[in-house]
Amino acid sequence: MLQRSRKVCAAKSDSGIRKLRAVWTQARGFQAWGLCPGGLGSLFGRSSNGRSLVSHGTHMSLIPWRIRNYCNKLYQGWMFPRVFRRFLSTIQAGKVPDPSVYSQLVVAWGNVSFSADTRYLQFCVSQVQAGSGPILECGSGLSTLVVAAVASVRGRELYSLEHHAGWREKVQRELDRFGLNTVAHLPSTPLVSHGDFDWYDVAQANIPAGLTLVICDAPPHSTRGGRSGLMPVMRKSLAPGCRVLMDDGIRQGEKEIVRKWQADFGGTVTEDMTGKGILVYKVPEGVSGLKPVG
Ligand SMILES: C[S@@+](CC[C@H](N)C(=O)[O-])C[C@H]1O[C@@H](n2cnc3c(N)ncnc32)[C@H](O)[C@@H]1O
């Protein structure tokens, strides 16, 4: 009897998975035919780069939000490991992932308002592939997993700063699940006062010296001083010529922070060509080029 009910349960969950798979395949089919350009996400009110279509006013989902949220959660929990494993194995095979995989990752991760968008992820991946040495990240999430995947094949290590304990646990669980926890380190780094601004407490974080790349996507905008603390606090751990990839460089606040770093510490600033306004701040090449702290 028990065995029979187990079999029924297994059959039901199999058929559930088959249904989800069918919806996904159908959505991908629609996408290929241009009927559903955002993929499955857009059925639930999301665009292909993961932004909410409802808030952009371009499209209203016909599905009530409760059902939509429930379906989104089901879909994300089922889909993210599959999309991420596909991305990981492509990277591990030394191949270039299809650009569409980034939209799938953003949608399946399901933290659209906060996670790095497709262009920032792609830009980070290209920078990690192009260099060597340890990487620092400010603000963990989808970018941590994506960068850790690439870092693992490049023999690089990632140190990600995260102030939010609950979020940090979630990201750590994902790193554990995909076997990336030896490459990516996620120390507990609450936000603390550093005088004129708040920034991560890195005293116990064991961040190595000689960081060659910084992925700067936090702390959140509401933090006193925003992201400005990176250079004053971490400059001694940055290698000469280290590149800081400042996300959201389209915002006035981020522009001013980068310009102030340049004025206070020297170095150069360039804007990337992705159209998203990612600013690349390059630390001076020689120690002599580093201006004394103002
Ligand atoms: C811009 S997010 C960083 C996103 C990360 N780079 C990624 O790709 O997912 C900056 C910070 O917001 C916080 N955060 C992430 N998701 C959040 C959410 N859904 N609600 C509130 N805060 C969130 C985390 O503490 C994170 O470090």
PDBQT file of the ligand as one rigid body, heavy atoms in Angstrom, charges set to zero:
ROOT
HETATM    1  C1  LIG A 301      22.655  45.566  -6.039  1.00  0.00    +0.000 C 
HETATM    2  S1  LIG A 301      22.559  44.296  -4.852  1.00  0.00    +0.000 S 
HETATM    3  C2  LIG A 301      23.883  43.237  -5.348  1.00  0.00    +0.000 C 
HETATM    4  C3  LIG A 301      23.435  42.292  -6.361  1.00  0.00    +0.000 C 
HETATM    5  C4  LIG A 301      24.449  41.261  -6.797  1.00  0.00    +0.000 C 
HETATM    6  N1  LIG A 301      25.632  41.850  -7.358  1.00  0.00    +0.000 N 
HETATM    7  C5  LIG A 301      23.790  40.327  -7.805  1.00  0.00    +0.000 C 
HETATM    8  O1  LIG A 301      24.218  40.225  -8.941  1.00  0.00    +0.000 OA
HETATM    9  O2  LIG A 301      22.799  39.694  -7.434  1.00  0.00    +0.000 OA
HETATM   10  C6  LIG A 301      23.261  45.078  -3.438  1.00  0.00    +0.000 C 
HETATM   11  C7  LIG A 301      22.828  44.488  -2.108  1.00  0.00    +0.000 C 
HETATM   12  O3  LIG A 301      21.427  44.495  -2.012  1.00  0.00    +0.000 OA
HETATM   13  C8  LIG A 301      21.019  43.516  -1.072  1.00  0.00    +0.000 C 
HETATM   14  N2  LIG A 301      19.888  42.778  -1.653  1.00  0.00    +0.000 N 
HETATM   15  C9  LIG A 301      19.938  41.794  -2.574  1.00  0.00    +0.000 A 
HETATM   16  N3  LIG A 301      18.698  41.403  -2.886  1.00  0.00    +0.000 NA
HETATM   17  C10 LIG A 301      17.857  42.134  -2.141  1.00  0.00    +0.000 A 
HETATM   18  C11 LIG A 301      16.434  42.195  -2.018  1.00  0.00    +0.000 A 
HETATM   19  N4  LIG A 301      15.648  41.405  -2.741  1.00  0.00    +0.000 N 
HETATM   20  N5  LIG A 301      15.915  43.077  -1.146  1.00  0.00    +0.000 NA
HETATM   21  C12 LIG A 301      16.694  43.903  -0.426  1.00  0.00    +0.000 A 
HETATM   22  N6  LIG A 301      18.055  43.890  -0.498  1.00  0.00    +0.000 NA
HETATM   23  C13 LIG A 301      18.617  43.027  -1.346  1.00  0.00    +0.000 A 
HETATM   24  C14 LIG A 301      22.230  42.631  -0.771  1.00  0.00    +0.000 C 
HETATM   25  O4  LIG A 301      22.677  42.945   0.533  1.00  0.00    +0.000 OA
HETATM   26  C15 LIG A 301      23.217  43.069  -1.831  1.00  0.00    +0.000 C 
HETATM   27  O5  LIG A 301      24.534  43.008  -1.369  1.00  0.00    +0.000 OA
ENDROOT
TORSDOF 0
